[in-house]
Amino acid sequence: MTVFMLPIKLPGNKYMELLVRSLEQSGLTVKPFDKKKIYEIRRGDILHIHWPSFHYTGRNFVQTAVKTAVFLFLLLYLKLRGAAIVWTVHNVWPHKDGPTRFHRRMRILLCRVCSKLIVMGDSVRDELVANFHADAGKIICIPHGHFKEAYPSRRLNIRERFGIPEDAYLFAFIGQISPYKGLDLLLRSFKRMGDAETRLLIAGKPTADFDVSILQDAGDRVYLSLDFVKDEELADFLQAADSVVLPYRNITTSGSAILALSFYRPVVAPDLGLLRDYLTPETSILYDPSDPDGLMKAMREMKEKRERYEDVEPFDYKLAELEWSRISEMTSGVYGNRGRQVGRVESEAG
């Protein structure tokens, strides 16, 4: 059996690299999917899809129509050849377009064509069944792996680089800046805190559809680095922060939350979806997103109770559930039709 991964890597995202490495270490053969070499895929092989909208949408109607036709043909052809198709559902809906009729139809088709659907928590299973009429028997729950040791530190002094006082409490938002990530909510809440001893660092490259004017007049206690955070500096950015804030408006899977946990940084985030599965009271504060003051109050509480989050044991306990050896074993089981049916992400740490 050979696993053909689509894609096998994603710039700026270590998830695929870590997944592929763990599968190869477990003894599986993993290759990049190439439609020009589709004849190599045989009965019993696996096509494992991630972020499918990249492969069926284009810049305009004509390009989208062509890509959709090719994508559907490939899926049906591989099914006829006896290959199994697996989809890891990182996002219920594409971030850029959201819940459109077109994406709903494509995802309904995907759920029907795929042999298995991998989700990273119960809330996603429920959404797949509700939105796309997915067969619950196909859905397997496998957690998102951690990022420990994925980003070595260069021991850079990020606070010194930006002129952030060493004794200030520093909240940080680190990662790609998109409309759904709620930077306007973060800035508004930070200003309303009115705490002269706190600082906020926002580091990441804005997407084309993000309104950068939101970041204008952020204030002298807010530090901006509006460029892609290099892999070799990511650890140092995280270690400069006292806590990480993720003010998302909606979320399916958050690698940013797991990244923060991997560097033992407590998280402030909305009480939404999968964040409940990964962020525990011992490592994070989840706020009610319907409360206009929820984010501000959570940030204030995080600073006031900072000593509570200095204990690394709760972080280690959670990270043990996210070991890649465990995830590769579960994923291999899906390929062999021996995967665990959806349920709560169970701890095997103790």
N, C-alpha and C positions, 0 to 999 in steps of 0.2 A: 504493500500500500504506500502510495506517495501522496503527500499533502501539497496541493497547489494553492498558494496564498495570494489573495488579491485585496490590497497590495501586500508586498512582503516587507516594505518599509514605508514610513511616512515622515517627511522632513519636519523636524521640530517636535517629534513625538517618539519617545523611546518605547512605547508600549509594544509596537510590532517587533522591534528588535529583541526585546526581552522575551516575548512570547515565542518567537521562532527559535531563539537560542535554547529555551527551556524544553521545547518539543524535540529539538535535535539531540539535546543531552539525554532525553528519555529513550532515544533510539529510533525516532521517526525520521524519514527523509522528507525534507521540506524544500519546495522549489517555488520560484516566482511564477505566477500565472502569466502566460503569454498567448494571446489569441492566435498568433501566427503559428504556434506549435500545439494547437489544440488536439492534434492527432496523437500526442504523447499521452494524453489522459485516457486511462483504461478502466474497465469495470473494476470496482472496488476502490478506486482512487477517490480523493476528497478535493473538492473546490471549497475553500474557506473564504468567505466574503466579509469584508469590513467596509463600512461607509459606502454603501452601494450607490447612493445618489451621485457620487463623483463619476460613476461609470454609465449613468443613463441620462444625465442632464448636460446641456451645452450652453453656449453663450446666447443662442437665439432659438427660435422655434424649429428651424430646419435642422440645426445641429443636434438639438435635443431629440427630434424625431428619428434621425439617423442613429444616434447613439442608443436610443431606447430599442430600436429594432434589432440592432446588432447584439445588444446585451441580452434581450429576451431569446434571440436565436441561439446564442451561446449556451444559455441555461437549459433550454429545451434539448439541444443537441447533446449536451453532456448527460442529461437525464436518460436520453435514449441509449447512450453508450454505457450506462450502468454506473456512472459516477454518482457519489453522494454530494449534495450541496449543503453547506453549513453557513449560517449567517450569524455573526456576532453583532447584536443590536447595541451599538454604542449610543445612538440617538434614535428615539422613537420617530422624530421628525427632523429633517435637515435644518440646521441652525439658520441658514440663509433664507430659505423660502417659507419655512414653517409648515403648518397643516393645510396643504392645498389639495384639491380634488385629484390632481395628477399624481402627487406623491402617495395619496391614499390608495389609489388603484395599483400603483407599482408595488407598494408594500403588501397589499393584499395578495398580489400575484407571487411575490417573493415568499410570503408565508406558506403559500400552497406548494410552491415548487421545492422549497428547501426540505431536506430530510430532518434537520434539527435546527433549532433556533437557540442561540446562547444569549442569556441575559445576565446582568450582574446584580440583580436583586428582584424581590417580589413585585415591587411597584411597576417595573417594566413589563413583567409577565402580564399583569392585569391590564396594562395599556395595550399590549399587543392583542390580547383577546378582545378587548372592548372596541378598539379602533380598526383592527384588520381581520377580525374573526379568526385569529390564529388558533390552531389546534393545541390546547394546553398540554397534550401528551407529547408534543414535539419540543416543548420548551424545557431547557436545562439551565440551571442556575450555577454559574461559575464566577467567583469574585474577580475583580480587577487586581492585578498583582502590584506589589509595592515597588518603590524606586530606590530602595536602599542600595548604596554602592553604584548606582547607575550614573551618578553625577559627582565625581571626585572634587573635593575642594582644592582651590589654588591658594587658599588663605589670604584672599584679597580683603582689604578693609573697605567694604562698601559704604559704611557710614562716613568714613573719611573722604571718600570720593565725592559724595554729595553734600558734605558739610552738615551731616546730621549729628547732633550732640550725642555723645556716648551714653549719657545718663537719661536721655529721653526715652519714653516708651514708644516703640515703633510698630505701628500697624503696617502691613504690606499687602498689596495686590500684585501678584506676579503671574504673567501669562498673556496670551493673546487678548486684545481688547476688542470686544464685540458688543453690539447693542444689547443682547440678551443678558449680558453679565452685570448690568446695573451699576456702572460707574457713577452715574448721576445720583443714584441713591446713596452710594458710599460717600461721595463728596458732601452731599447735603447733611448726612448723618454726622460726619466728622466735624463739620463746621458747627453743628448744633451742640456737639459735646462741649465746646467752649473750654477745652482743657489745654492750657498753655504748655503743659509738660508732655504732651503727646505729639507725635509726628506721623505722617502718612507717606509711604513710598508706593508709587504706581509705576510698575515696570513691565513693558510689553509693547508689541507693535499693534497699532489699531488696524482693524480690517477696513476694506474700502467703504463699507456701508456704515461705519461708525462716525458719528458727528463729533469731530475733535474739538469743536467750539465748547462742548460740555466741560472740557478741561481748562478752559481759559479762566483766569481770575480764581484759580483754585486756592490761592492764599499762600503766605510765606511759610506755613508749617507743612505744606504738601510738596513733595519732591517727585518730579516726573522724569522718566527715562523711556521715551516713546520710540523704542526700537526693539528689535528681537533680542531677547536675553540669550546670550550664547550659552551653549551646553556647559562649556568649561567655567562659566561664571555663575551658573544657576545655584549651585550649592552655597556660594558665598552670599548671594542675594538673600536666600532663605535664612541663612544663619545670622544675617544682620538684623532680622526682624524678631520682635517679641511674640507676635502672633500674625496669622494670615487671615484676611477677610475676603469672603467670596459672596458678594451680594447679589447672586444670580436671581433673575426673574423666573427662569425655568431651567430645568436640568434633568438629564437622564443619567449620565455617568460623569463624574468629575475626577479626572486625573489630577487636577490641581489640589483637591482635598487630600488625595492619597499621597501626593508629592509632599505636602506640608507635614503629614503624619510621618512620612519616611525620614524627615529631618527633625522630628520631635518638636514641631511647632504647633501649638494649639490653634484651632480654627473657629472663626465666627462665620456662620452660614445660615441660610433660611431652612426651616423645617420642611424640606421638600424631598420627595422621591427617594433616590438611593442614598442621599446624604444621611438619612436616618440609619441606614444599614452600616455605614462606615464610620460615622462620627459619634462617639460615645460621650456621655456627660463628663467622663474623666479626661477626655482629650479635647473637648470642643463645647461651644455654646451654640445651640440652634434657636433661632428666634422665629416668631410668628410673622410670616411675610405680609399678612393682612393688617398688621399693626403698624401705622405710620411711624411710630417711635421704636418699633421692634429692633431695628438694626442699631440705632443709637444706644438703646439701653443695653443691648448685648455687648457692644464694644466697651461701654463704660464698665460693665460687670467683668469683662475679660481683664481689663487693666486692674480693677480693684482686687481681683482674686488671682493675680498672676502667680503667686506662690503655689497655688493649688495645682498648677499645670507643670510644675518643675519635676515632678516624679515621672521617670521614664518608663516605669513598669507597665502602666496602662497602654502606653504607645507600643511597647514590645509585644504585649499580649494581642493587641489588634493586628499588628504587622505579621505575627506568626500565622494568622489566618490567611494572609495574603502572600505566602511564600510561593515562588514560581514553581518549585518542585511539586507542590500540591496542585497548582493550577494546570501544569502540563499533564499530570496524571488524570485529572478530571476531564481535560480536553481530549486526551487520547481515548478515554472512555466514551466520549461522544462520538468520535470517529468510528469506534468499534461497536457502537450501539449499546454501550453499557453505562451510559451517563446517568447521573443521579437526577431524578425528576425534581422539578422546582420545589423549593422549600426555603426556609430561612437559611441564610449563609451561616453554616454551623461552624463553631469553633473546634479546631483540632489541636489547639495550642496546649490544652491541659489534659 
